Structures are given as structure tokens and as C-alpha cells.
Amino acid sequence: MTKSFDLILKGGTVANHDGIGRRDVGVVAGRIAALGDLSQADAGEVIDCTGLHVLPGVVDSQVHFREPGLTHKEDLETGSRAAVLGGVTAVFEMPNTNPLTTSEAALADKVARATGRMHCDFAFWVGGTRENARDAGELERLPGAAGIKVFMGASTGSLLIEDDEGVYEVLRHTRRRAAFHSEDEFRLRERLGERVENDPSSHPVWRDEVAALRCTDRLVRIARMARARIHVLHISTAEEIEFLEHHKDVATCEATPHHLTLTADDYATLGTLIQMNPPVRAPHHRDGVWRGVGNGVIDVLGSDHAPHTLEEKAKPYPASPSGMTGVQTLVPIMLDHVNAGRLSLERFVDLSSHGPNRIFGMARKGRIAAGYDADFTIVDMKRSETITNEQAGSRAGWTPYHGRTVTGWPVGTIVRGTRVMWEGEIVTPGQGKPVEFSEALAV
């Protein structure tokens, strides 16, 4: 009897947890139903993937889509448009919106805004504060919650928890893995005088490697006291890689494409466009983060997509805001590194799909396996393209990589069996749904 599928991806090279090889993939009702030779099967839709690589859907676990409150920079629709144009099938969005995402009601509002409107699937980090610390265990299990996110530096208002006691109070109530922006606020305040007017290259002098390492050291110690699991975002220093190698029992960590690609030398040409927290640093720090990728200390990639308008970025440093776009360029920038031999395609898949599945407990996402959501990032590993501002799906309309030519390009984004993006065009209206997590589903 001939098998029948809703969709067959035919003739592609599947890159997955069990290796890389040519296989067809069959999809039924939005889930993966079969892998192998499906040449004798029928399907409502067949996509010819000959010459292309089929990857598990890429997950970007750190984005700022600015809605509600700052939608002149970005919103959930435009941010997710940029995501799927770049091959990203799911995002975890951050809580520093207005109002802040620190309550059940604020989270529910975001989920309602996103459902059926975002082009990719989604989850939202809930900001950990002194006020909601006792409720962290309940907040992190709500529908659509990626977990608890704490800012130990680089934030204001109730989202900033700079002291050990405040962080401990949040962590002792968490059960899932909590995420942290790890820069020592006390040192940042002491060093404000290191900022040089109109000189963004002084940004990493002010927010130096000591501020990063000191905070990460404190954070690991607090996590051990609280018997909690932590995730350190956007590692930017060689010293943190060396330190975290000895604390993998409690700490996972993230690298960003910009910390793997740009260095302090680029301030001369890009200026405030690459002003970020934590900063883009000297070349030896970039090389140190690459060592973390190579030796397995880095667990996931995240873009830290944090758009501002060009007018805002044009303000003289330090009045200029920190943050750059990145969700749309994560895949092409990293595939270019794959083609340059800096990491294998298998390692990229581990960082962008299997890693988020493993450390965040995503249910049915992150692998090409029977029963999993049919999320796929389809790429042409041989295709060279030049990244331009004109391609940007983000409302911000710019990228720090404007004019950079890369090899390796996303040609298709499929979310739960639906072709959402193909050859640079959005082909299906937004149908995004909340990501589910195993620990939140458990009784």
C-alpha cells in the first residue's frame, strides 16, 4: 500500500543528530512521520531539495522584538519576519519591553499578541525581579514561558538585580534553567569615567573583561548555593570560557555571531552600529569564544537581536543605545564560518537546534526525528550572497553586516510542516504558536 504524506522534502541532504546523509523527509499533520527513501510515496506537496541541506529548524533563544512599548524599532510581526527570512523557525523573546514582562498578565498579553501573527514559533522570557522572586517557580511554568531571565548589569528599574542576595532569592525559587545577563553592575558604575565622548571604541574599555568575569564568577557561586541551573548569555571574553569549562554541571552558555565575527578593530568603520552589551572586544576575546565553540563549552547560539533606529544609533557615544539587529543574519553568518572551516555543519546544528532542545527542554523541537514538529531550515551551502540593508525584514531596516559577502544561505523556512519562507519571500501569513517545554508540561 502506498504511503501518503502531507509534505515530502525530497532529495535533500539531511544534517541531524545521527550524521549527514541524503534522505527524504515525510510530514503528516505538522509532524515528522518518516525518514528515508520515500520515492514510492504520495504527498499533497513535494519540495525538491536536491543540492540543498535540510537542517532541524534553527532556534534563536535570545531576541528583543520590542513589543509592547517600543514598536517604532520593532514588533513581534516584523521581528519574526526577519527571523523566517533568515531561516529561523522559533525565537525566545526578552522581557525588557514596556510594560516589562514580569507577571502572568504581561506574559499572557505577549502570547496573545504573537499567536497567529508571528511568522515563527515563540516563547517569552519572564524577567526576574525582587518583587516576583517568590513567584518565579510558577511564572516559569506558564504557557509560552521560556524561563526566568535576570539582568545583573546593563538594565534599569526592577529588571536590574545587581546584588548577590537578590539573585539568590530568584534562583532559590526556580526549577527550570534561568538565563542571565552577566556584567558586574558595581564595576560598571565605578568605571563610567572610562567612556570617551564620541568614541564607541571606549565601550569595551568601560565594560571591560573584569566586569564580565567577576559577575559570572559570582553567578556560578550563587547558583551552587541555591542548587539551581543557570544559562549565561552572550559570552564575550576568553576568561569566561576558561572559567565556565570547570562549571558545566550548573552552567550552560551562549555565543553570539557578532562576538564570533566582529572585533574592536571594527569600531573604526562601524562605530555605534556594533555598540552592544557586553561589548565587541579585542581579537583575542573573539578567538577565546571560538575556543569555547571548539571545545564544547558553548552550548547554543543566540543573535541577541536588539534593534534601534539608525537615527538613535547616530547619536554621539555614549548617548547612543546599545544593540544591533541579528536574527536574520545568524544563519548566513554562521554558515559562512562553516564554509571557512571554523566549525563543522554538525556543530552548527548542535548549537542552533539540538542545544536549545537539550538545555531548555523544548518539546518536539530541535531534531529531525519521527514525532517531532516539522520545523526545517533549508540551506544552500554553496550559494554566495551579499548581505544588504535592503534585505532586512526588521523594522529597523539595517544590519552591521551590510556589504559582507557570505557563502551558505537560507533558501527555505518550514514551520510545523508549512512553507513560510522560500527564496527570500514570505509565502504564508503568520501562524506562530507558543513553544512547549517538557518541564512545564510535567505534573
C-alpha angles and dihedrals in degrees: 000000000000114000116232128208136180090229137009123194099207131204099353128138106248116213108198146141090285096051140272123302145131111276140145119238123212123203130198124180093346095307132100108258106170144012127196136043107356096165091123095049129097125227139180088229130020121192115197106223097173109149092013133103119234111211130183108266110284115242120207104198097187122052135137111213094172099223124163109035107005101053094139084078100039143326136202093268098047094042092051090046088058089047097056092041084060096047097258115142101183137021137192109217125209129243103232095104128118109285095029118243096244104120141055090251094051091049092048090050091054092047090051092048091050103042112102091355105070115078094221133040117270152191130192129225113227114222114241113223138168088254098054100032094109090053096049093104091057097039094053091056097052120115110276095016116135090191138269121320122197128191111211089175141003097048140089139215122017094340091070115087106169102163130080094236093055093048092047091052091056095043096049089062098046124094099174124063111285122212125223141197097215115203121123106247093196092059092044090056092047092052101046088115090065090074112103119209112250092002113106089177086075089065094088089043090058096040093042132179090261090063090053099044095042091054095045090050090052092046095053091049092051091047091055091050090050093041088232137142119240139191118207112211129218101359107208107171137071089222094059091053091054091047098046092050086076096048106049091126091075105014134065121177146199136224125202127217091239094056088049095046113028130056138188087270087072094065087081092067105020101035115174092000087083096039103128140156112265091029133242100256144194118309095258090062091052088050090049092054088050088055086055090054091048097048096042099250090121110074105183145008122236127176098213085215101196110163129199127173118264088244090058092046090050092066112111114265127290092024087060115098122244118242142078138202117264118142093094095047100044094093100042094044092049094043087054088055089050091053090047089056097247093124136359124254088244090056091049090053089048091052097043104036117005093042096057089044091052104042101034097037096235111189115233095346134104102045139070096233137126112279094023124116111274094245113151137173107203114200140180105221093192099048118108119204136167115235112229139177089240091067093057116124090187118100087233088069100208143085131198086227095063107147096015115132116215136182115225119050138191110241100170141027119194121185118192091337097312121115102232102167129023127173094344097313130109102232102175130045118248114292100162121160133188116273112241123223127209095225092052092049094051118100 
